Amino acid sequence: MYTRILTGPKPKLQAPAGMCDTHIHFYAEGWTAVPGTPQPPAATVADYRQVMDWLGIQRVVVVQPNAYGFDNTVTLNAVAELGDCARAIVVVPPDISDADLQVLHAKGVRGVRIMALLGGTLGMDKLEATAHRIAPMGWHVIVQLDGRELPQYESILRNLPCKVVIDHIGKFQQPVPPEHESFRCLLRLVDSGRIWVKLAAIYETSQSGAPDYADIGQLAKILAHHAPERMLWASNFPHAQAHRFGYPDEAALLDLLLDWAPDAAAIEKILSHNPAALYGF
């Protein structure tokens, strides 16, 4: 079972009305994981409600973990348990029927995950086909890849028929400086007006480490100043790679926005207004 004990002070950041955590996962006891994917201990809705209470979260987006491939049962069950405050991002084959897409939409699904890392089921080779299937639903794709590869996909991402969310500050597997072409590419994509970035999981790629994760944090700060209307925030609960990095302090992760964002209005956009518009809350 999930054993993280929530301790320490509450965040300094005062949660705005409608605060949304845009990227979490759930894991269930006895559920078989896809070989080669992370399989952390079970993490339940009851566990996550502790995080919601601690940080002031009112809305949440549950993302299908790599562990369960095309089987979205655990994700959808959690969204049903959470109720109207939750939405889902699932993994489906590009040839899914329109009828099945409608069923998923009624269950709170608003997007599909494209994952090029850690044994993801749908890789970048399925991006365009998937985007064309889900665009009529008003859904978007979330994309996680090594951000250093963004330039080779820039044209494809710009021309997709749906909106796009880039995970985890670009998820640069090796931190890059702000002048690096791959980060400049990310800024150009944000400027398209159809691409969002999640300010999340900084602890997974930073080499400078806590408390400010300066190497990746400088990129997050540039993004948050450059286009706060295209930024999202996420806790990344339950931190599926905690066995590698240790459990981060979720309150401290949230408080990083106090440094990254230019002002309180930007923080409100990032935590509330942007996800409300993107996920249909």
N, C-alpha and C positions, 0 to 999 in steps of 0.2 A: 504494500500500500504506500501511498504518498506520505512521506514522513517529514516534509518541510514544516518546521515550527515557526510561525510568524511572530517575530519578536522585534523589539526596538520601537522607536518613536514612529508616529504617523508622519507622512510626508509633510514638508513645509508648504508645498504647493496646495492651494485650496481648489479642490475639484469643482469645475464648473458644472452647471446643470446639464444633464445628458452626457456626461463623460463616458467615452467609449474606449474599451480595450479591443484593438482590432486584430489581434493574432494570439490565440491560445489553442491548446490541444487537450483532448481527453483520452485516457487510456483505461482499459477495463481488464480485470482479472480474467484469465483463461482465454483471452483473445489471441489467436495465433498471428504473429508478426510476419511480414514479408521478409525473407532472408536478406541480410545485409542492411537492414534499416534499424534505426534506434528503437529500442523497446524499453522505456523507463517503467518504473513501478506504476501501478494503477493510480490514476488521478481522477477524482469524481467531481460532480457538481458541488457537493457539500464542501469539498476541499477548496474549490475555487471561490465559493461564496465568502470564505474567510478573506481572500484577497480583495474581493469587491468591497467588503465592509472596511477593510484596512485602508484602502486607497481612495474610496469614494466612487468606485466605478458603478455606473448605472446601466450601461449597455455593453454588449460583447459580441465579437465575431469569432466563431469556433471554426478552426481550419482543420481539414482532414490531415491527419499525420501520415507520414510516409509508411509507417508500420502496417497500415491496413489497406493499402492499395486502393482497389475500386470498391471495397466494402465500406460504405459510409455509415454503417449502422450505429457505431458508437458515437460518432459526431452528431447524427440526426437525433438520436435518443437524448443526448445532452441538450440540444437546442429545444426539443420538445419539453424537457424538464425545466429549463430556464424560462421558457415562455416568450412573450412579446419583446423582451429586452434583448433577445439573441437573434443572430443571423448565422448562416453557415457558408463556408467555402468547401466544395467537395472535389472529388476526383472522378471523372466520368470519361468513357471512351468517346472519341470524336463522332462515332456513328450512333450515339444514343438517339433514341426516337424522340420526336417532338412531344409525344404523350408523356414519356418519362421525365422530360425536362419540366413539363407543366406540373407534374406531381411533386418534383423536387422544389419548384418555386413555391408551391403552396406550403411546403414544410419550412420555408425560411431561407432557402438557398439563394445566394446572389452572386455566385462566382465559382470559377474552377481554378484549381491550383496547377501551375506548371512548375516542376521542380527538377532542376538539373543536378542536384547534389544529394548525397546521402541516400541513394537508392530510390529516388523519386519515380513514381509510376509513369507520369507524363513528362517527357523531356521537351527540349526546345524544338525537336523535330515534329512535335504534335501541336505546336503553338498556333500556327495559322489555321489549321483545320478545326481545332477546338474553338478558336475565337469566332470563326464564321458560324459555327453551330449555335453558340450561346448569345451572339449579338442580338438576335431578334427578341430574346428574353429581357434585354436590358442589363444582362449580367456583365461582369468583367473578368479578366484573368489576373491572378496574382502570379508573379514570376520571381523565382529564386534561382540565381545563378551566381557564378563568380563574377563580380562586377567588372573585373578586368576584361571580360569578354563582351561588354556592352557595345563597343564600337562595331563589332561584326554583326550585331543584331539591330543596330540603330534604325536602318531603313524599314525593316520588318515591323518593329515595334511602333514606329510612327504611322504605319499604314494599316494597322489592324482595324477591323470594323467595330471594335469595342474598346472600352476604357481599360487601362492597365495599372496595376499596382506593383511596384518594384519593392521586394522585401528587404528589410534589415539594412537600411542605409546603403544599399547596393551589394551588401554581403561580399565585399572585397576580401578574398581569402588571404591576401597579403595587403596590409594597409598601403594606400597610395597617397601621395601629397595632393593638395588641391589643384595643382597645375597639371596633374597627370591627365592624359587624353581620355582615359576611361571615365574619370570623374567629370571632366568637361562635357563628355557625352551625356552623362546622367543629367547634368543641368540643362542641356539642350532638350532632352526628352521631356523634362518637367515643363520647359517653356512651351511645349506643344499644346499644353492646356488639357491634355487627355491622359496624362500619366501622373500618378501619385507615388510617393515614397513613404515607406514605414520607417519611423525612427524607433528602431527596436533591435534587441539581441546584440547590442554593442559589445557585450562581454565575450561573445563567441569568436570575434575576429580581431579585437584589439590586442596589440602586443605590449602597449604601455600599461594597461590594466587600470583597476579601480584606484581612486574613486571617480576620476573624471574621464578615464579612457581617452586621453588627449589625442592619440593618433587618429582614431575614428571620430572622436567627439568634434574635432575641428571640421570634419566634413558635414556632420549633422548640423552644426551651427551655421555653416554656410548655406545649407539647404533651407533651414528654417528661416533664415533672413531673406533668402532669395525668393522663396515662394511659399509662405506659410499656408496659403490657400490650397496647396497641393501636398501637404504633409499630414501624416497620421501617426499615432503613437500606439505601442503595444507592449505588454509585459512579457510575452512569450512563455507564459505559464504552460506546463510545469517545468520548463527548462530541461528539455529532453536530453541535453548533453551535460547535465549537471555532474555526471560522473567524471567528466573531463575538466570542467571549469569551476565546479562548486556552485552552490545555490547563490545567486546574486540577491542583494537586498532590493526588493521591488520598490520600496519607498524611495530609496536612493536613486534608482533608475528613473522614476517619475520626476524626481527633483532635478534631474539633469536638464529638463526643459526650462527651468528657471535661468539657466545659463545659455542654452541654445537659442531660445526664442527671443525675438526683439522686444516683446512687450506682452502685457496681459491679454490684449486683444488677439494676438497671434496664438497664444496658448489656448484660448477658447476656441479658435478655429481648429487647431490641431486636435484637441481632445473632444470637441463636441460638434461643431458645425460641419466640418469636412466629412467625418464618418456618417453623420446623419444624412447628408445628401447622397453620399456614395452607396450606402447600404440600405437606404430607404426606411430609416427609422421615423 
